[in-house]
């Protein structure tokens, strides 16, 4: 069995979906969270000077989506067919199209600028969420998962991020998208995920 | 054999790597380029309201990277091992980290704002290119391809985009990165690619 180590800050942040994938697979790993001041010495040893990093038997993978996809493959948590896998990739990248800018907005320090960016974001949000609801409904009428018959990393990335979005936007931001909201409930209720949410380190973000 | 159709505007733009993958595989496909005014009627029929779209036997895949990865899998142009595939994904997403903002800068209409964004971009560019050169050298001392022993979609995405970067930044922007520059020459010299470059529709971008 390979040994796995995740290296990241002591937050959910970008890496939380990887922790959910480990939980779903029941796969032991070292969830290494940088101590105060540790990152600068680790940074030059990483492939791209970025965290998170997944270390598999000493080999490093950077970039969160590359990490998730790799883990999902090892754990049987990608779609069964190449077409399902492509649809899964598509949905993750489409979701990232609006999640990326949201990260920029959260970091923006200038209040008027932040307000302007946020207004722009809120105007396009219904388009993104409407399309995601539509894509979900194209598989099992939206009562299952984004692709195939069982949970995949695509559902995990979506649901895991809505945790943060609910906090930052508002807890009811999915109210007009009942299939997406039900997917969130369904994935969070998977026993391994429910257990991880209950027992994971408490962090603000 | 499946039938393939690419749908995109009459530019290289986001989709050109897919065309290079078809060329490398010698795979016939319909390279559908929207006529003036055609896109608005196509847009609502696409998965995410976005182009490019790949249509495979009537099923649609959106999001350029999902399209490239899918085609690369069909054509044997992904890495052999899961680890190589993850490294390939990582390099593409890392490369996208600086290519994405560059697209925003190109579209920025306000000159002072454009100048400010460009200065910021140019300050971080050597970090990205330095890391990409380092990543390339980690495989076959940088004299082969990004992962494994033969060309993959990761090389194609990189090289294809440097065409645009050379034009927008300057033709010599890789001068300090001899392994990256040699990779560009190597991939562009592959007979199928050289032939495509020579015969493809002439477009400005």
Interface residues (C-beta under 8 A of the other chain):
Chain A: X47 X48 X49 X50 X56 X59 X61 X62 X63 X65 X66 X67 X69 X70 X73 X74 X82 X83 X85 X86 X87 X89 X90 X93 X94 X100 X127 X131 X135
Chain B: X47 X48 X49 X50 X56 X59 X61 X62 X63 X65 X66 X67 X69 X70 X73 X74 X82 X83 X85 X86 X87 X89 X90 X93 X94 X100 X127 X131 X135
